[in-house]
């Protein structure tokens, strides 16, 4: 009897849409990675949603966003390494360079409810 291979349902879904997204609407900073990994320049943003994989961020549509940067969430001192996935006007979708820890995500979501 031949082995039946079932197609992976998630195969055609973009990676940034697989994980559950949480709305946090929290201010943050995009920290530019400069020469020799310096992080002098930054840009304010509004983090709309976050998941284990990435986030949706709002920035001014006239400001260029680099392909790679760090994201800092206001009130949390950790910086998350990010890569630009797509940009549509002021809405920027980013992927984290590594999946974030579920406990960290829980802390971020809980923090947004406390305010």
Buried (B, 14 or more C-beta within 10 A) or exposed (E): EEEEEEEEEEEEEEEBEEBEBBEBEBEBBBBBBEEEEEBEEBBEBBBBBBBBBBBBBBBEEEEEBBEEBBBBBBEBEEBBBBEBBEBEEBEBBBBBEEEBEEEBBEBBBEBBEEE
